[in-house]
């Protein structure tokens, strides 16, 4: 072998080493979350008790729901990554008000709820790949005025030349509710401001409280994540129904602490593996009914290749 060949082989080996070095560094990067889990032997999962069917407390007092079961799959992935078959999973109940602070302070490692990914939230939190195609809907009483139902459903009255003005007039002096601090709360305030409507926006502490207010005629309508509203209406079909309309399109995801890419990789790999190889259609049906093509496409688009 000539000196020229040796030099060429050395250059190729150096280039390969340079290419492989960043990948190796990423795989072995430190993870404060995984290190703490390995040291304590406990994985702490936060869950909401009031956002059924995503996460709630079942009749036996145990965490249940769509997001909870996804987090159980992630717990298996964490056990395998750390090679800790006896890893203990601790479920910590959190409220709408304190859930993000629990993540920031490290009280929980992963938040298993129904949280919209927003740019504002990403300033202080990290999120998994999306877990559900969410969006804001509205809950009404079954006996709500037909005109209010039509307006909120986006159905106009073309025979009425002053329909636009009548829409704003119809919404005047109504009482609308949303869970305090939710994306629906922020959206509703902005929408009312844009329409220049004089109305009351009532903050409520939970979805159950919002539904109760509508059923009791304290509020005229309750805005929130449409999948949760549909579940509420299914359990109270005589009193409540959900308008067939999505006002926004919002990806829901699992929240975790910022700056821990290795832990997020474990989370995302577990989710994408389930999207690609798990019984996604049957799993979705269990909580939300038979998925349409758009729902199935959502999981295909959010499957990350290895």
C-alpha positions as CSV (number, residue, x, y, z in Angstrom):
1,X,0.0,0.0,0.0
2,X,1.4,3.4,-1.0
3,X,1.7,6.4,1.2
4,X,-1.0,8.0,-1.0
5,X,-3.4,5.2,-0.2
6,X,-2.6,5.4,3.5
7,X,-3.3,9.1,3.5
8,X,-6.6,8.6,1.6
9,X,-7.8,5.9,4.1
10,X,-6.8,8.1,7.0
11,X,-8.8,11.0,5.6
12,X,-11.9,8.7,5.1
13,X,-11.6,7.3,8.6
14,X,-11.3,10.9,10.0
15,X,-14.4,12.0,8.1
16,X,-16.4,9.0,9.3
17,X,-15.3,9.7,12.9
18,X,-16.4,13.3,12.6
19,X,-19.8,12.3,11.2
20,X,-20.4,9.7,13.9
21,X,-19.2,11.8,16.8
22,X,-22.3,14.1,17.1
23,X,-24.7,11.1,17.0
24,X,-22.8,9.3,19.7
25,X,-22.7,12.5,21.8
26,X,-26.5,12.8,21.4
27,X,-27.1,9.2,22.5
28,X,-24.9,9.5,25.6
29,X,-26.0,13.0,26.5
30,X,-26.8,13.5,30.2
31,X,-30.4,13.4,31.2
32,X,-31.3,15.0,34.5
33,X,-34.8,13.3,34.4
34,X,-33.5,9.8,33.6
35,X,-30.7,10.2,36.1
36,X,-33.1,11.1,38.9
37,X,-35.4,8.3,37.9
38,X,-32.6,5.8,38.0
39,X,-31.4,7.0,41.4
40,X,-34.8,7.1,43.0
41,X,-36.3,4.1,41.2
42,X,-39.5,6.1,40.7
43,X,-41.1,7.7,37.5
44,X,-43.5,10.5,38.4
45,X,-46.4,11.0,36.0
46,X,-48.8,13.9,36.5
47,X,-52.4,13.5,35.4
48,X,-55.6,15.5,35.5
49,X,-58.7,14.0,37.2
50,X,-61.2,16.2,35.2
51,X,-60.4,15.9,31.5
52,X,-62.1,12.7,30.6
53,X,-61.6,10.8,28.2
54,X,-57.9,12.0,28.2
55,X,-57.2,11.6,31.9
56,X,-59.4,11.1,34.8
57,X,-59.9,9.0,38.0
58,X,-62.0,5.9,37.4
59,X,-64.5,4.2,39.8
60,X,-61.7,2.4,41.6
61,X,-59.9,5.7,42.2
62,X,-57.1,4.9,39.7
63,X,-55.8,7.0,36.8
64,X,-57.5,6.2,33.5
65,X,-57.9,7.6,30.0
66,X,-56.3,8.0,26.6
67,X,-53.3,10.0,27.7
68,X,-52.8,7.9,30.8
69,X,-52.6,4.7,28.7
70,X,-50.1,6.4,26.4
71,X,-48.0,7.3,29.4
72,X,-48.1,3.7,30.6
73,X,-46.5,2.7,27.3
74,X,-43.9,5.4,27.9
75,X,-43.2,4.0,31.4
76,X,-42.4,0.6,29.8
77,X,-40.0,2.4,27.4
78,X,-38.3,4.2,30.4
79,X,-37.9,0.8,32.2
80,X,-36.3,-0.7,29.1
81,X,-34.0,2.3,28.5
82,X,-32.8,2.3,32.1
83,X,-32.9,-1.5,32.4
84,X,-35.0,-1.2,35.5
85,X,-37.8,-3.8,35.4
86,X,-38.8,-2.9,39.0
87,X,-39.2,0.8,38.2
88,X,-42.1,2.2,40.2
89,X,-44.6,4.5,38.5
90,X,-46.1,7.2,40.8
91,X,-49.2,8.9,39.6
92,X,-49.6,12.5,40.9
93,X,-52.9,14.3,40.5
94,X,-52.6,17.9,39.3
95,X,-55.1,20.6,38.7
96,X,-55.7,22.9,35.7
97,X,-54.1,25.7,37.7
98,X,-50.9,24.0,38.9
99,X,-50.1,21.4,36.3
100,X,-47.5,23.3,34.4
101,X,-45.8,24.5,37.5
102,X,-45.5,20.9,38.7
103,X,-43.5,20.1,35.6
104,X,-41.3,23.2,35.9
105,X,-40.5,22.5,39.5
106,X,-39.8,18.9,38.9
107,X,-42.7,17.5,41.0
108,X,-43.7,15.4,37.9
109,X,-41.5,14.1,35.1
110,X,-44.3,14.0,32.5
111,X,-47.7,15.5,32.3
112,X,-50.4,13.1,31.0
113,X,-53.4,15.3,30.2
114,X,-54.9,17.2,27.3
115,X,-52.6,20.1,26.8
116,X,-52.3,22.3,23.7
117,X,-48.9,23.1,22.4
118,X,-48.5,26.8,22.1
119,X,-45.5,29.1,21.5
120,X,-46.0,30.8,24.8
121,X,-46.0,27.5,26.7
122,X,-42.9,26.4,24.8
123,X,-41.0,29.2,26.4
124,X,-40.8,27.3,29.7
125,X,-41.8,23.7,28.8
126,X,-41.0,21.0,26.3
127,X,-43.6,18.9,24.6
128,X,-43.7,15.4,23.0
129,X,-44.8,14.8,19.5
130,X,-48.5,15.4,19.2
131,X,-50.9,12.8,20.6
132,X,-54.2,14.0,19.4
133,X,-55.7,16.4,16.8
134,X,-57.6,18.7,19.2
135,X,-59.5,21.9,18.8
136,X,-62.0,24.2,20.6
137,X,-65.7,23.3,20.5
138,X,-68.8,24.6,22.3
139,X,-71.3,22.9,24.7
140,X,-74.9,24.1,24.8
141,X,-78.2,23.0,26.5
142,X,-80.3,20.8,24.3
143,X,-83.1,23.4,24.6
144,X,-80.9,26.4,23.7
145,X,-82.5,28.8,21.3
146,X,-82.3,27.6,17.7
147,X,-80.8,30.9,16.5
148,X,-78.0,30.6,19.1
149,X,-77.3,27.0,17.9
150,X,-77.2,28.1,14.3
151,X,-74.9,31.1,14.9
152,X,-72.4,29.0,16.9
153,X,-72.6,26.2,14.3
154,X,-71.7,28.8,11.6
155,X,-75.0,28.3,9.8
156,X,-76.2,31.6,8.3
157,X,-79.6,32.7,7.1
158,X,-79.1,33.9,3.5
159,X,-82.6,35.1,3.1
160,X,-81.9,37.7,5.9
161,X,-80.1,40.7,4.5
162,X,-78.9,41.9,7.9
163,X,-77.7,38.5,9.1
164,X,-74.2,39.7,10.1
165,X,-75.5,42.4,12.3
166,X,-78.1,40.1,13.8
167,X,-75.4,37.6,14.7
168,X,-73.5,40.2,16.8
169,X,-76.8,41.3,18.3
170,X,-77.7,37.7,19.2
171,X,-74.4,37.2,21.1
172,X,-74.8,40.4,23.1
173,X,-75.3,40.0,26.8
174,X,-74.8,36.3,26.8
175,X,-72.7,34.5,29.5
176,X,-70.0,32.3,28.0
177,X,-67.7,30.1,30.1
178,X,-64.2,28.4,29.7
179,X,-61.8,26.7,32.0
180,X,-59.6,29.4,33.6
181,X,-56.2,29.6,32.0
182,X,-57.0,27.2,29.1
183,X,-56.4,28.0,25.4
184,X,-60.2,28.1,25.0
185,X,-60.2,30.9,27.7
186,X,-57.6,33.0,25.8
187,X,-59.3,32.3,22.4
188,X,-62.7,33.3,23.7
189,X,-61.5,36.6,25.2
190,X,-59.8,37.5,22.0
191,X,-62.8,36.5,19.8
192,X,-65.2,38.5,21.9
193,X,-62.9,41.5,21.6
194,X,-62.6,41.1,17.8
195,X,-66.4,41.0,17.5
196,X,-66.8,43.9,19.8
197,X,-69.6,42.1,21.6
198,X,-70.7,43.1,25.1
199,X,-71.0,39.8,26.9
200,X,-69.8,38.0,30.1
201,X,-66.9,35.5,30.1
202,X,-67.1,33.3,33.2
203,X,-63.9,31.5,34.2
204,X,-64.6,28.0,35.7
205,X,-62.2,25.7,37.5
206,X,-63.0,22.5,35.6
207,X,-64.9,21.0,32.7
208,X,-67.5,19.5,35.1
209,X,-68.1,22.9,36.6
210,X,-68.6,24.4,33.1
211,X,-71.1,21.7,32.1
212,X,-72.9,22.1,35.4
213,X,-73.3,25.9,34.8
214,X,-74.7,25.3,31.3
215,X,-77.1,22.7,32.5
216,X,-78.2,25.0,35.4
217,X,-78.7,27.9,32.9
218,X,-76.1,30.0,34.7
219,X,-74.1,30.2,31.5
220,X,-75.4,30.1,27.9
221,X,-72.4,28.2,26.4
222,X,-69.2,26.5,27.5
223,X,-66.1,26.5,25.3
224,X,-63.3,24.0,25.6
225,X,-61.5,21.0,24.0
226,X,-64.2,19.5,21.8
227,X,-63.3,15.8,22.6
228,X,-63.8,16.5,26.3
229,X,-67.1,18.3,25.7
230,X,-68.3,15.4,23.6
231,X,-67.6,13.0,26.5
232,X,-69.6,15.3,28.9
233,X,-72.5,15.4,26.5
234,X,-72.6,11.6,26.0
235,X,-72.9,11.3,29.8
236,X,-75.7,13.9,30.0
237,X,-77.6,13.6,26.6
238,X,-80.9,14.9,28.0
239,X,-79.3,18.2,29.1
240,X,-76.3,18.9,26.9
241,X,-75.1,18.7,23.3
242,X,-72.0,19.8,21.4
243,X,-72.2,21.9,18.3
244,X,-70.9,20.2,15.2
245,X,-68.0,22.7,14.6
246,X,-64.3,23.1,15.4
247,X,-63.4,26.7,16.0
248,X,-59.6,26.0,16.1
249,X,-57.2,23.2,15.3
250,X,-54.7,22.5,18.0
251,X,-52.2,19.7,18.5
252,X,-52.4,18.1,22.0
253,X,-49.1,16.7,23.5
254,X,-47.5,15.6,26.7
255,X,-45.5,18.3,28.6
256,X,-42.1,17.8,30.3
257,X,-39.2,19.9,31.5
258,X,-37.1,21.9,29.1
259,X,-33.5,21.0,28.3
260,X,-33.7,17.2,28.5
261,X,-33.5,16.0,25.0
262,X,-32.6,12.4,25.9
263,X,-35.7,12.0,28.0
264,X,-37.9,13.6,25.3
265,X,-36.3,11.1,22.8
266,X,-37.4,8.2,25.0
267,X,-40.9,9.6,25.1
268,X,-41.1,10.4,21.4
269,X,-39.7,7.0,20.4
270,X,-42.3,5.2,22.5
271,X,-45.1,7.2,21.0
272,X,-43.9,6.9,17.4
273,X,-43.4,3.1,17.8
274,X,-47.0,2.8,18.9
275,X,-48.2,5.0,16.1
276,X,-46.3,2.9,13.5
277,X,-46.8,-0.6,14.9
278,X,-49.5,-0.5,17.6
279,X,-53.2,-1.0,17.2
280,X,-53.8,2.8,16.9
281,X,-57.3,2.5,15.3
282,X,-58.7,0.2,18.1
283,X,-57.0,2.3,20.8
284,X,-58.5,5.5,19.4
285,X,-62.0,3.9,19.1
286,X,-61.9,2.9,22.8
287,X,-62.0,6.5,23.9
288,X,-63.3,8.6,20.9
289,X,-65.2,6.3,18.6
290,X,-64.2,5.0,15.2
291,X,-61.5,7.2,13.7
292,X,-62.0,8.9,10.4
293,X,-59.3,9.1,7.7
294,X,-58.2,12.5,9.0
295,X,-57.5,11.1,12.5
296,X,-55.6,8.2,11.1
297,X,-53.6,10.5,8.8
298,X,-52.7,12.6,11.9
299,X,-50.9,9.6,13.4
300,X,-49.2,8.7,10.1
301,X,-47.9,12.3,9.8
302,X,-46.6,12.3,13.4
303,X,-44.7,9.0,13.1
304,X,-41.0,9.8,13.2
305,X,-38.7,7.4,11.3
306,X,-35.7,6.0,13.1
